[in-house]
Amino acid sequence: MAYGDYQIELYLGSLGGSLPQQPFSYPELEQHALATLTPELRSYVAGGAGNEQTARDNAAAFDDWALVPRMLRASEQRDLSIELFGKRLPSPLLMAPVGVLGICSPDQHGDVHGAEAAAATGVPFIGSTLMSDPVEDVLPATGDTPAWFQLYTPKNRDLAASFVSRAEAAGAEALVVTLDTWVPGWRPRDLASGNFPQLRGKALANYTSDPVFRELVGPDPDIGTIVMTWVGLFGHPVTWDDLAWLRSLTDLPLVLKGICHPDDARRALDEGADGIYCSNHGGRQANGGGAALTWLPEVVDAVAGRAPVVFDSGVRTGADVVKALALGATAVAVGRPYVYGLAHGGVPGAVHVLRSILAEADLLMAVDGYPTVADLSRDALRRLR
């Protein structure tokens, strides 16, 4: 698929008098999107942990690497496809799970709209446990595009099993277990605004629609009962002792999200994980830990080809995607950019962001002489700093 042809589509549209309505640069996209959100939600989406140095480092880390141009290797046809859990995907791009995606859309159905953007672009969608619509309404909206489900493991094992079973029945093709959010990180922006959407009853549709949760809250619960029950259930501190149980919940590929140390990656695979997700939650959970991109090569080396390695945190452009692939990522997930696209321009806005990232990656690989993902290795990069 020639993703770079998106620019031809845009140029031809301008010849007909139709200029693009969506921003192209990340700063402009962020500015426009945040202007559409309430102040509380604005701080939640844009903010990070502590003084937000790790969040800034995530994005800046990509500037430490340069893709070395290679000439006389031009190819009119590029192949960005990858193999992931036995399925051939047209590109290495994924949509990262975002727990407030639902309320980033004016109609409060942003999870469904994110899935619709996946259907329109072929970029797989990872739905969060914290949705504004039940998983049964969200994942099928991806159509023929694969969808995964991200689990915030609750303290109640029956509830966890119910979430996984429901996601599997809704069409999830992999289970992503987030490891770094069993307790909320220190987020000064949110503390200053008194903002925690779930404490206001937001993004809890998977709980309120779940039979196990409904039994716990009883018939006709008020919002206070729902929220305080959620508070008591959210955030089981997952340890190595839980892996066998998590593995037993499903036959779907089990991907562990938040792995940044090579020893953790090796042990995770030894104990039944099928994939490693190198991420620091976009800098939202722990400050002072450095850029996730810094840890990616060591994690890839530890995995040593035994399993796929998904990467996110700080991805803003197609060039970022290419660099993460060259450092060994199997697939690269994008978070805030597509959320901002959705907030600013609805489904067309999210589609524009995803297509723009893919177009830039495709054209960069074309111009610099890397016609396939397989051509991207660490030899293609030079460290600048």
C-alpha positions as a Markdown table, in Angstrom:
| # | Residue | x | y | z |
|---|---|---|---|---|
| 1 | Met | 0.0 | 0.0 | 0.0 |
| 2 | Ala | 1.4 | 3.4 | -1.0 |
| 3 | Tyr | 0.7 | 5.4 | 2.1 |
| 4 | Gly | 2.7 | 8.3 | 0.7 |
| 5 | Asp | -0.1 | 8.8 | -1.9 |
| 6 | Tyr | -2.0 | 10.7 | 0.8 |
| 7 | Gln | 0.0 | 13.7 | -0.2 |
| 8 | Ile | -1.1 | 13.4 | -3.8 |
| 9 | Glu | -4.7 | 13.3 | -2.6 |
| 10 | Leu | -4.2 | 16.5 | -0.6 |
| 11 | Tyr | -2.4 | 18.3 | -3.4 |
| 12 | Leu | -5.2 | 17.4 | -5.9 |
| 13 | Gly | -7.8 | 18.5 | -3.4 |
| 14 | Ser | -6.1 | 21.9 | -3.1 |
| 15 | Leu | -6.1 | 22.3 | -6.9 |
| 16 | Gly | -9.9 | 22.0 | -6.6 |
| 17 | Gly | -10.0 | 24.7 | -4.0 |
| 18 | Ser | -10.1 | 22.4 | -1.0 |
| 19 | Leu | -7.3 | 23.0 | 1.5 |
| 20 | Pro | -6.8 | 20.6 | 4.4 |
| 21 | Gln | -8.9 | 21.4 | 7.4 |
| 22 | Gln | -6.7 | 19.5 | 9.9 |
| 23 | Pro | -3.3 | 20.6 | 11.2 |
| 24 | Phe | -0.1 | 18.7 | 10.2 |
| 25 | Ser | 2.4 | 19.7 | 12.9 |
| 26 | Tyr | 2.0 | 18.2 | 16.4 |
| 27 | Pro | 2.2 | 21.5 | 18.3 |
| 28 | Glu | -0.5 | 23.0 | 16.1 |
| 29 | Leu | -2.6 | 19.8 | 16.4 |
| 30 | Glu | -2.3 | 19.9 | 20.2 |
| 31 | Gln | -3.1 | 23.6 | 20.4 |
| 32 | His | -6.3 | 23.2 | 18.4 |
| 33 | Ala | -7.4 | 20.0 | 20.1 |
| 34 | Leu | -6.9 | 21.3 | 23.6 |
| 35 | Ala | -8.9 | 24.4 | 22.8 |
| 36 | Thr | -11.9 | 22.1 | 22.3 |
| 37 | Leu | -11.6 | 20.3 | 25.6 |
| 38 | Thr | -12.7 | 21.4 | 29.0 |
| 39 | Pro | -9.9 | 22.7 | 31.2 |
| 40 | Glu | -10.0 | 19.6 | 33.4 |
| 41 | Leu | -9.8 | 17.2 | 30.5 |
| 42 | Arg | -7.2 | 19.4 | 28.9 |
| 43 | Ser | -4.8 | 18.9 | 31.9 |
| 44 | Tyr | -5.6 | 15.2 | 32.0 |
| 45 | Val | -4.8 | 14.5 | 28.4 |
| 46 | Ala | -1.8 | 16.8 | 28.0 |
| 47 | Gly | -0.3 | 16.4 | 31.4 |
| 48 | Gly | 2.3 | 14.0 | 32.8 |
| 49 | Ala | 3.7 | 12.9 | 36.1 |
| 50 | Gly | 5.8 | 15.1 | 38.4 |
| 51 | Asn | 7.3 | 18.1 | 36.6 |
| 52 | Glu | 6.7 | 16.2 | 33.3 |
| 53 | Gln | 10.3 | 15.8 | 32.4 |
| 54 | Thr | 9.9 | 12.2 | 31.4 |
| 55 | Ala | 6.9 | 13.1 | 29.2 |
| 56 | Arg | 9.2 | 15.7 | 27.5 |
| 57 | Asp | 12.1 | 13.3 | 27.3 |
| 58 | Asn | 9.9 | 10.7 | 25.5 |
| 59 | Ala | 9.4 | 13.0 | 22.6 |
| 60 | Ala | 12.8 | 14.6 | 22.6 |
| 61 | Ala | 14.6 | 11.2 | 22.6 |
| 62 | Phe | 13.8 | 10.6 | 18.9 |
| 63 | Asp | 15.9 | 13.7 | 18.1 |
| 64 | Asp | 19.0 | 11.9 | 19.4 |
| 65 | Trp | 18.9 | 9.5 | 16.5 |
| 66 | Ala | 19.4 | 10.2 | 12.8 |
| 67 | Leu | 18.3 | 7.9 | 9.9 |
| 68 | Val | 21.3 | 7.6 | 7.5 |
| 69 | Pro | 20.2 | 8.3 | 3.9 |
| 70 | Arg | 21.2 | 5.5 | 1.5 |
| 71 | Met | 21.1 | 6.2 | -2.2 |
| 72 | Leu | 20.7 | 4.1 | -5.3 |
| 73 | Arg | 18.3 | 1.8 | -3.5 |
| 74 | Ala | 15.2 | 3.5 | -4.6 |
| 75 | Ser | 12.0 | 1.5 | -5.0 |
| 76 | Glu | 8.7 | 2.7 | -6.4 |
| 77 | Gln | 7.0 | 0.1 | -4.2 |
| 78 | Arg | 7.5 | 0.1 | -0.4 |
| 79 | Asp | 6.3 | -2.6 | 1.9 |
| 80 | Leu | 5.5 | -1.4 | 5.4 |
| 81 | Ser | 3.6 | -4.6 | 6.3 |
| 82 | Ile | 4.6 | -6.7 | 9.3 |
| 83 | Glu | 3.8 | -10.1 | 10.8 |
| 84 | Leu | 2.2 | -9.9 | 14.2 |
| 85 | Phe | 0.7 | -12.9 | 16.1 |
| 86 | Gly | 0.2 | -14.9 | 12.9 |
| 87 | Lys | -1.5 | -12.1 | 11.0 |
| 88 | Arg | -0.1 | -9.9 | 8.2 |
| 89 | Leu | -0.8 | -6.3 | 9.0 |
| 90 | Pro | -0.5 | -3.6 | 6.3 |
| 91 | Ser | 1.7 | -1.3 | 8.5 |
| 92 | Pro | 3.5 | -1.4 | 11.8 |
| 93 | Leu | 1.3 | 1.4 | 13.3 |
| 94 | Leu | -1.1 | 0.7 | 16.2 |
| 95 | Met | -3.5 | 2.9 | 18.1 |
| 96 | Ala | -2.4 | 2.9 | 21.8 |
| 97 | Pro | -5.0 | 2.4 | 24.5 |
| 98 | Val | -6.3 | 5.7 | 26.0 |
| 99 | Gly | -8.5 | 5.6 | 29.0 |
| 100 | Val | -10.3 | 8.9 | 28.5 |
| 101 | Leu | -10.7 | 8.6 | 24.7 |
| 102 | Gly | -14.5 | 8.3 | 25.1 |
| 103 | Ile | -14.8 | 11.8 | 26.7 |
| 104 | Cys | -12.4 | 13.5 | 24.3 |
| 105 | Ser | -15.2 | 13.4 | 21.7 |
| 106 | Pro | -18.0 | 16.0 | 22.1 |
| 107 | Asp | -20.7 | 13.3 | 21.9 |
| 108 | Gln | -18.9 | 11.2 | 24.6 |
| 109 | His | -18.5 | 8.2 | 22.2 |
| 110 | Gly | -14.8 | 8.7 | 21.4 |
| 111 | Asp | -14.0 | 5.0 | 21.9 |
| 112 | Val | -16.4 | 4.0 | 19.2 |
| 113 | His | -15.1 | 6.8 | 17.0 |
| 114 | Gly | -11.5 | 5.6 | 17.6 |
| 115 | Ala | -12.5 | 2.2 | 16.5 |
| 116 | Glu | -14.2 | 3.8 | 13.4 |
| 117 | Ala | -10.9 | 5.5 | 12.6 |
| 118 | Ala | -9.2 | 2.1 | 12.8 |
| 119 | Ala | -11.7 | 0.7 | 10.3 |
| 120 | Ala | -11.1 | 3.6 | 8.0 |
| 121 | Thr | -7.3 | 3.3 | 8.0 |
| 122 | Gly | -6.5 | -0.3 | 8.7 |
| 123 | Val | -4.5 | 0.7 | 11.8 |
| 124 | Pro | -5.3 | -1.7 | 14.7 |
| 125 | Phe | -7.1 | -0.3 | 17.7 |
| 126 | Ile | -6.3 | -1.1 | 21.3 |
| 127 | Gly | -9.3 | -0.4 | 23.4 |
| 128 | Ser | -8.9 | 0.5 | 27.1 |
| 129 | Thr | -10.7 | -1.0 | 30.1 |
| 130 | Leu | -11.7 | 2.6 | 30.8 |
| 131 | Met | -14.3 | 3.1 | 28.1 |
| 132 | Ser | -17.3 | 5.4 | 27.7 |
| 133 | Asp | -19.2 | 2.7 | 25.8 |
| 134 | Pro | -19.1 | -1.1 | 26.6 |
| 135 | Val | -16.5 | -3.1 | 24.8 |
| 136 | Glu | -19.3 | -4.9 | 22.9 |
| 137 | Asp | -20.1 | -1.6 | 21.2 |
| 138 | Val | -16.6 | -0.5 | 20.6 |
| 139 | Leu | -14.4 | -3.3 | 19.3 |
| 140 | Pro | -16.9 | -4.4 | 16.5 |
| 141 | Ala | -16.7 | -0.9 | 15.1 |
| 142 | Thr | -13.2 | -1.6 | 13.8 |
| 143 | Gly | -14.7 | -3.8 | 11.1 |
| 144 | Asp | -12.1 | -5.9 | 9.4 |
| 145 | Thr | -9.2 | -4.1 | 11.2 |
| 146 | Pro | -7.9 | -6.0 | 14.2 |
| 147 | Ala | -8.7 | -4.8 | 17.7 |
| 148 | Trp | -7.0 | -5.6 | 21.0 |
| 149 | Phe | -8.2 | -5.1 | 24.6 |
| 150 | Gln | -6.1 | -3.5 | 27.3 |
| 151 | Leu | -6.7 | -4.7 | 30.8 |
| 152 | Tyr | -6.3 | -2.7 | 34.0 |
| 153 | Thr | -6.4 | -5.7 | 36.2 |
| 154 | Pro | -9.0 | -5.3 | 39.0 |
| 155 | Lys | -8.6 | -6.7 | 42.4 |
| 156 | Asn | -11.6 | -8.9 | 41.9 |
| 157 | Arg | -10.5 | -11.9 | 39.8 |
| 158 | Asp | -14.1 | -12.7 | 38.7 |
| 159 | Leu | -14.4 | -9.2 | 37.4 |
| 160 | Ala | -11.1 | -9.5 | 35.6 |
| 161 | Ala | -12.1 | -12.8 | 34.0 |
| 162 | Ser | -15.4 | -11.3 | 33.0 |
| 163 | Phe | -13.7 | -8.3 | 31.3 |
| 164 | Val | -11.4 | -10.6 | 29.3 |
| 165 | Ser | -14.2 | -13.0 | 28.3 |
| 166 | Arg | -16.4 | -10.1 | 27.1 |
| 167 | Ala | -13.5 | -8.6 | 25.1 |
| 168 | Glu | -12.7 | -11.9 | 23.5 |
| 169 | Ala | -16.4 | -12.3 | 22.6 |
| 170 | Ala | -16.4 | -8.8 | 21.2 |
| 171 | Gly | -13.6 | -9.7 | 18.8 |
| 172 | Ala | -10.4 | -8.8 | 20.6 |
| 173 | Glu | -7.4 | -10.5 | 19.0 |
| 174 | Ala | -4.9 | -9.9 | 21.8 |
| 175 | Leu | -4.9 | -9.0 | 25.5 |
| 176 | Val | -2.7 | -6.2 | 26.7 |
| 177 | Val | -2.1 | -6.1 | 30.5 |
| 178 | Thr | -0.9 | -2.8 | 31.7 |
| 179 | Leu | 1.6 | -3.2 | 34.6 |
| 180 | Asp | 2.4 | 0.4 | 35.6 |
| 181 | Thr | -1.0 | 1.8 | 36.6 |
| 182 | Trp | -2.2 | -0.2 | 39.6 |
| 183 | Val | -1.9 | 3.1 | 41.5 |
| 184 | Pro | -2.2 | 6.6 | 39.9 |
| 185 | Gly | 1.0 | 8.5 | 39.4 |
| 186 | Trp | 1.7 | 11.9 | 41.0 |
| 187 | Arg | 0.1 | 14.3 | 38.5 |
| 188 | Pro | 0.3 | 17.9 | 39.7 |
| 189 | Arg | -1.9 | 19.3 | 36.8 |
| 190 | Asp | -4.7 | 17.0 | 37.7 |
| 191 | Leu | -4.3 | 17.6 | 41.4 |
| 192 | Ala | -4.4 | 21.4 | 40.9 |
| 193 | Ser | -7.7 | 21.1 | 38.9 |
| 194 | Gly | -9.2 | 18.4 | 41.2 |
| 195 | Asn | -9.6 | 16.3 | 38.1 |
| 196 | Phe | -9.9 | 12.6 | 38.0 |
| 197 | Pro | -12.6 | 11.6 | 35.4 |
| 198 | Gln | -13.4 | 8.2 | 36.8 |
| 199 | Leu | -14.1 | 9.7 | 40.2 |
| 200 | Arg | -16.8 | 11.7 | 38.4 |
| 201 | Gly | -18.2 | 8.6 | 37.0 |
| 202 | Lys | -16.6 | 9.0 | 33.5 |
| 203 | Ala | -15.2 | 6.2 | 31.4 |
| 204 | Leu | -16.7 | 3.4 | 33.5 |
| 205 | Ala | -19.0 | 1.8 | 30.9 |
| 206 | Asn | -17.2 | -1.5 | 31.0 |
| 207 | Tyr | -17.8 | -1.7 | 34.8 |
| 208 | Thr | -21.4 | -0.6 | 34.8 |
| 209 | Ser | -22.3 | -3.0 | 32.0 |
| 210 | Asp | -20.5 | -6.0 | 33.6 |
| 211 | Pro | -22.6 | -8.6 | 35.4 |
| 212 | Val | -20.0 | -9.2 | 38.1 |
| 213 | Phe | -19.7 | -5.5 | 38.8 |
| 214 | Arg | -23.5 | -5.0 | 38.8 |
| 215 | Glu | -23.9 | -7.8 | 41.3 |
| 216 | Leu | -21.3 | -6.0 | 43.6 |
| 217 | Val | -23.1 | -2.6 | 43.4 |
| 218 | Gly | -26.6 | -4.0 | 43.7 |
| 219 | Pro | -29.8 | -2.9 | 41.9 |
| 220 | Asp | -30.2 | 0.7 | 41.0 |
| 221 | Pro | -26.9 | 2.0 | 42.4 |
| 222 | Asp | -26.4 | 5.8 | 42.6 |
| 223 | Ile | -23.3 | 7.3 | 41.1 |
| 224 | Gly | -21.5 | 7.5 | 44.5 |
| 225 | Thr | -21.9 | 3.8 | 45.0 |
| 226 | Ile | -20.6 | 3.0 | 41.5 |
| 227 | Val | -17.6 | 5.3 | 41.9 |
| 228 | Met | -16.6 | 4.1 | 45.4 |
| 229 | Thr | -17.0 | 0.5 | 44.3 |
| 230 | Trp | -14.8 | 1.1 | 41.4 |
| 231 | Val | -12.2 | 2.8 | 43.7 |
| 232 | Gly | -12.1 | -0.3 | 45.8 |
| 233 | Leu | -11.7 | -2.6 | 42.8 |
| 234 | Phe | -9.3 | -0.7 | 40.5 |
| 235 | Gly | -5.6 | -1.4 | 40.6 |
| 236 | His | -4.5 | -4.9 | 41.5 |
| 237 | Pro | -0.7 | -4.7 | 42.0 |
| 238 | Val | 0.2 | -7.4 | 39.4 |
| 239 | Thr | 3.3 | -9.4 | 40.3 |
| 240 | Trp | 5.1 | -12.4 | 38.8 |
| 241 | Asp | 2.8 | -14.6 | 40.9 |
| 242 | Asp | -0.2 | -13.4 | 38.9 |
| 243 | Leu | 1.1 | -14.3 | 35.4 |
| 244 | Ala | 0.0 | -17.9 | 35.4 |
| 245 | Trp | -3.5 | -16.8 | 36.4 |
| 246 | Leu | -3.6 | -14.0 | 33.7 |
| 247 | Arg | -2.4 | -16.6 | 31.2 |
| 248 | Ser | -5.2 | -18.9 | 32.2 |
| 249 | Leu | -7.9 | -16.3 | 31.4 |
| 250 | Thr | -7.6 | -16.5 | 27.6 |
| 251 | Asp | -5.9 | -18.3 | 24.7 |
| 252 | Leu | -5.4 | -14.9 | 23.1 |
| 253 | Pro | -1.8 | -13.6 | 22.8 |
| 254 | Leu | -0.9 | -12.1 | 26.2 |
| 255 | Val | 1.1 | -8.8 | 25.9 |
| 256 | Leu | 2.6 | -7.2 | 28.9 |
| 257 | Lys | 2.7 | -3.4 | 28.8 |
| 258 | Gly | 5.2 | -1.3 | 30.7 |
| 259 | Ile | 8.3 | -3.5 | 30.3 |
| 260 | Cys | 11.5 | -1.4 | 30.2 |
| 261 | His | 14.1 | -3.6 | 31.8 |
| 262 | Pro | 15.7 | -6.5 | 29.8 |
| 263 | Asp | 15.5 | -8.9 | 32.8 |
| 264 | Asp | 11.8 | -8.3 | 33.0 |
| 265 | Ala | 11.3 | -8.9 | 29.3 |
| 266 | Arg | 13.2 | -12.2 | 29.5 |
| 267 | Arg | 11.3 | -13.4 | 32.5 |
| 268 | Ala | 7.9 | -12.4 | 31.2 |
| 269 | Leu | 8.5 | -14.6 | 28.1 |
| 270 | Asp | 9.7 | -17.4 | 30.3 |
| 271 | Glu | 6.5 | -17.3 | 32.3 |
| 272 | Gly | 4.1 | -17.3 | 29.5 |
| 273 | Ala | 3.8 | -13.9 | 27.9 |
| 274 | Asp | 3.5 | -13.8 | 24.1 |
| 275 | Gly | 4.5 | -10.2 | 23.6 |
| 276 | Ile | 6.4 | -7.4 | 25.2 |
| 277 | Tyr | 5.1 | -3.8 | 25.2 |
| 278 | Cys | 7.9 | -1.3 | 26.0 |
| 279 | Ser | 6.3 | 1.8 | 27.3 |
| 280 | Asn | 6.4 | 4.3 | 30.2 |
| 281 | His | 2.7 | 5.3 | 29.8 |
| 282 | Gly | 3.7 | 8.4 | 27.9 |
| 283 | Gly | 5.3 | 9.9 | 31.0 |
| 284 | Arg | 1.9 | 10.0 | 32.8 |
| 285 | Gln | 2.7 | 7.6 | 35.6 |
| 286 | Ala | 6.2 | 8.0 | 36.8 |
| 287 | Asn | 8.6 | 10.9 | 36.4 |
| 288 | Gly | 12.4 | 10.6 | 36.4 |
| 289 | Gly | 12.6 | 7.4 | 34.5 |
| 290 | Gly | 14.0 | 8.7 | 31.2 |
| 291 | Ala | 12.6 | 8.2 | 27.8 |
| 292 | Ala | 11.1 | 4.9 | 26.9 |
| 293 | Leu | 13.0 | 4.9 | 23.6 |
| 294 | Thr | 16.2 | 4.8 | 25.7 |
| 295 | Trp | 15.3 | 1.3 | 27.0 |
| 296 | Leu | 13.9 | -0.1 | 23.8 |
| 297 | Pro | 17.2 | -1.5 | 22.3 |
| 298 | Glu | 18.0 | -3.4 | 25.5 |
| 299 | Val | 14.5 | -4.9 | 25.7 |
| 300 | Val | 14.7 | -5.9 | 22.0 |
| 301 | Asp | 18.1 | -7.6 | 22.6 |
| 302 | Ala | 16.7 | -9.4 | 25.7 |
| 303 | Val | 13.7 | -10.7 | 23.7 |
| 304 | Ala | 16.1 | -11.9 | 21.0 |
| 305 | Gly | 13.4 | -12.6 | 18.4 |
| 306 | Arg | 11.3 | -14.8 | 20.7 |
| 307 | Ala | 8.3 | -12.5 | 20.6 |
| 308 | Pro | 7.1 | -9.3 | 19.1 |
| 309 | Val | 8.0 | -6.0 | 20.9 |
| 310 | Val | 5.4 | -3.2 | 20.7 |
| 311 | Phe | 6.6 | 0.3 | 21.6 |
| 312 | Asp | 4.9 | 3.6 | 22.5 |
| 313 | Ser | 5.7 | 6.8 | 24.4 |
| 314 | Gly | 6.6 | 10.1 | 22.7 |
| 315 | Val | 5.7 | 9.0 | 19.2 |
| 316 | Arg | 4.6 | 12.1 | 17.3 |
| 317 | Thr | 5.5 | 11.6 | 13.6 |
| 318 | Gly | 6.2 | 9.1 | 10.9 |
| 319 | Ala | 9.9 | 9.7 | 11.4 |
| 320 | Asp | 9.5 | 8.6 | 15.0 |
| 321 | Val | 7.9 | 5.4 | 13.9 |
| 322 | Val | 10.7 | 4.7 | 11.5 |
| 323 | Lys | 13.3 | 5.3 | 14.2 |
| 324 | Ala | 11.6 | 3.0 | 16.7 |
| 325 | Leu | 11.4 | 0.3 | 14.0 |
| 326 | Ala | 15.1 | 0.6 | 13.3 |
| 327 | Leu | 15.8 | 0.2 | 17.0 |
| 328 | Gly | 14.0 | -3.1 | 16.9 |
| 329 | Ala | 10.3 | -2.5 | 17.6 |
| 330 | Thr | 8.0 | -4.9 | 15.8 |
| 331 | Ala | 5.1 | -2.4 | 15.9 |
| 332 | Val | 4.8 | 1.2 | 17.1 |
| 333 | Ala | 1.7 | 2.6 | 18.9 |
| 334 | Val | 0.7 | 6.2 | 18.8 |
| 335 | Gly | -1.4 | 7.8 | 21.5 |
| 336 | Arg | -1.9 | 11.6 | 22.0 |
| 337 | Pro | -1.7 | 12.6 | 18.3 |
| 338 | Tyr | -4.7 | 10.5 | 17.3 |
| 339 | Val | -6.6 | 11.6 | 20.4 |
| 340 | Tyr | -6.0 | 15.2 | 19.5 |
| 341 | Gly | -7.1 | 14.5 | 15.9 |
| 342 | Leu | -10.3 | 13.0 | 17.2 |
| 343 | Ala | -10.9 | 15.9 | 19.6 |
| 344 | His | -10.3 | 18.5 | 17.0 |
| 345 | Gly | -11.9 | 16.9 | 13.9 |
| 346 | Gly | -13.8 | 13.9 | 14.9 |
| 347 | Val | -13.3 | 10.6 | 13.0 |
| 348 | Pro | -11.9 | 12.5 | 10.0 |
| 349 | Gly | -9.4 | 14.3 | 12.2 |
| 350 | Ala | -8.2 | 11.0 | 13.7 |
| 351 | Val | -8.0 | 9.4 | 10.2 |
| 352 | His | -6.0 | 12.4 | 9.0 |
| 353 | Val | -3.5 | 12.0 | 11.8 |
| 354 | Leu | -3.0 | 8.3 | 11.2 |
| 355 | Arg | -2.8 | 8.7 | 7.5 |
| 356 | Ser | -0.3 | 11.6 | 7.9 |
| 357 | Ile | 2.0 | 9.5 | 10.2 |
| 358 | Leu | 1.9 | 6.6 | 7.7 |
| 359 | Ala | 2.5 | 8.9 | 4.7 |
| 360 | Glu | 5.5 | 10.5 | 6.3 |
| 361 | Ala | 7.0 | 7.1 | 7.3 |
| 362 | Asp | 6.4 | 5.7 | 3.8 |
| 363 | Leu | 8.0 | 8.7 | 2.1 |
| 364 | Leu | 10.9 | 8.9 | 4.5 |
| 365 | Met | 11.7 | 5.3 | 3.8 |
| 366 | Ala | 11.4 | 5.9 | 0.0 |
| 367 | Val | 13.6 | 9.0 | 0.0 |
| 368 | Asp | 16.3 | 7.5 | 2.3 |
| 369 | Gly | 16.5 | 4.1 | 0.6 |
| 370 | Tyr | 14.7 | 1.8 | 3.0 |
| 371 | Pro | 11.9 | 0.2 | 0.9 |
| 372 | Thr | 10.8 | -2.3 | 3.5 |
| 373 | Val | 10.5 | -2.6 | 7.3 |
| 374 | Ala | 13.1 | -5.4 | 7.2 |
| 375 | Asp | 15.6 | -2.9 | 5.8 |
| 376 | Leu | 15.4 | -0.9 | 9.0 |
| 377 | Ser | 18.0 | -2.0 | 11.4 |
| 378 | Arg | 20.2 | -0.3 | 13.9 |
| 379 | Asp | 22.8 | 0.1 | 11.2 |
| 380 | Ala | 20.4 | 2.6 | 9.6 |
| 381 | Leu | 20.7 | 4.9 | 12.6 |
| 382 | Arg | 23.4 | 7.1 | 14.0 |
| 383 | Arg | 23.3 | 8.5 | 17.5 |
| 384 | Leu | 23.7 | 12.2 | 17.6 |
| 385 | Arg | 23.8 | 12.8 | 21.3 |
